[in-house]
Amino acid sequence: MNRRQALRNIGIGAGVLIVGPSTLSLLQSCKNEPDYEWQPVFLTASHGFALKKIVDIIIPATDTPGASDLNIAQFIDSYMDEVEGKRRREGFLKSADAFSRAFENEYDKIHEEGSDEEFENIVKKYLKASPAEREEYVKRTTETQDAQDQESEMEIDADAGAYAYLTSVRDMTIWAWKTSEEIGENHLWYDPVPGEYIPCGPLEELGGGKVMSL
């Protein structure tokens, strides 16, 4: 199975989840790429810089590996480049641009000059928005999409686009992290040959309360 087909089998955002050896190998290959050599293939270098900051905020390294330890940013970039359809690819790029504008609006500087604290605060601003704020962001996104059907070069609202971008990145980051070989086999409850179904039982005998991998 080639790299593109393996990525398709992952099916992020498509409601499909086929996890087999090739898929896990793909995530492992992203993990094995030296970080200092990474150059985004889909995103710009500027967007790649921001993406790495964002995924590390979403899943920092603690007693388990963080997003950067598993090269999750590289994986997201590859997935968007090789699998997603044209419409979602374009939407992802526009929302990444919107995040950059939102950062500049917030701090009066480009995000490449942003501190870790500033990145943490702006990610928190959108991902921990109130229900009313989230509803407003979604409304603005819908209005912009309707307008873009008439004028494809129109920019999306900075706040709404930043919210959409961070939401998408968060979902993909968590999914890829949980699906990686390192996390699945070494940090979750991993049983490649599960036995009988036990609806109730002591936690110490059922993975110690951990989420089951695969």
VENFENRA-V493093 format. One record per pair of residues at least 12 apart in sequence whose ideal C-beta (glycine too) atoms are under 6 Angstrom apart, sorted by the first residue. I is the first residue (numbers start at 1). J is the second residue. D is the distance in Angstrom with one decimal. If there is no record, write none. Layout:
i=I j=J d=D
i=I j=J d=D
This chain:
i=1 j=22 d=4.3
i=4 j=82 d=4.9
i=6 j=22 d=4.4
i=6 j=23 d=5.4
i=6 j=26 d=4.5
i=7 j=79 d=5.5
i=7 j=82 d=5.2
i=7 j=83 d=4.5
i=8 j=83 d=5.5
i=9 j=23 d=5.3
i=10 j=23 d=5.5
i=12 j=172 d=5.5
i=12 j=175 d=5.9
i=24 j=181 d=4.9
i=27 j=180 d=4.6
i=28 j=181 d=4.9
i=30 j=71 d=4.5
i=30 j=74 d=4.8
i=30 j=75 d=4.3
i=31 j=70 d=4.8
i=31 j=71 d=5.1
i=33 j=71 d=5.7
i=33 j=74 d=5.8
i=38 j=74 d=5.5
i=40 j=77 d=4.8
i=41 j=81 d=4.9
i=42 j=77 d=5.0
i=42 j=80 d=4.7
i=42 j=81 d=3.6
i=43 j=77 d=5.4
i=47 j=96 d=4.6
i=49 j=112 d=5.8
i=50 j=111 d=5.1
i=51 j=73 d=4.6
i=52 j=73 d=4.5
i=53 j=119 d=4.6
i=54 j=169 d=5.6
i=55 j=67 d=3.8
i=55 j=72 d=4.9
i=55 j=73 d=5.1
i=55 j=173 d=4.8
i=56 j=68 d=5.2
i=57 j=120 d=5.5
i=57 j=123 d=5.0
i=58 j=170 d=5.3
i=58 j=173 d=4.9
i=59 j=173 d=6.0
i=59 j=177 d=5.3
i=64 j=187 d=5.0
i=65 j=182 d=5.9
i=67 j=173 d=5.7
i=70 j=180 d=5.0
i=72 j=173 d=5.3
i=72 j=176 d=5.1
i=75 j=176 d=5.2
i=76 j=172 d=5.3
i=80 j=92 d=5.6
i=94 j=156 d=5.4
i=95 j=161 d=4.5
i=95 j=164 d=4.7
i=95 j=165 d=3.7
i=96 j=165 d=5.6
i=98 j=156 d=5.2
i=98 j=158 d=5.1
i=98 j=161 d=2.3
i=98 j=162 d=5.3
i=99 j=162 d=4.3
i=99 j=165 d=4.7
i=101 j=158 d=4.2
i=102 j=158 d=4.3
i=102 j=159 d=5.9
i=102 j=162 d=3.8
i=103 j=122 d=5.8
i=105 j=158 d=5.9
i=106 j=122 d=5.7
i=126 j=162 d=5.5
i=126 j=163 d=4.6
i=126 j=166 d=4.9
i=127 j=166 d=5.5
i=137 j=160 d=4.5
i=137 j=163 d=4.0
i=140 j=157 d=4.5
i=140 j=160 d=3.7
i=141 j=160 d=4.4
i=141 j=164 d=5.6
i=144 j=156 d=4.5
i=144 j=157 d=5.7
i=184 j=213 d=3.8
i=188 j=210 d=5.4
i=188 j=211 d=5.4
i=188 j=213 d=3.9
i=189 j=207 d=3.0
i=189 j=210 d=4.1
i=189 j=212 d=4.6
i=190 j=213 d=4.6
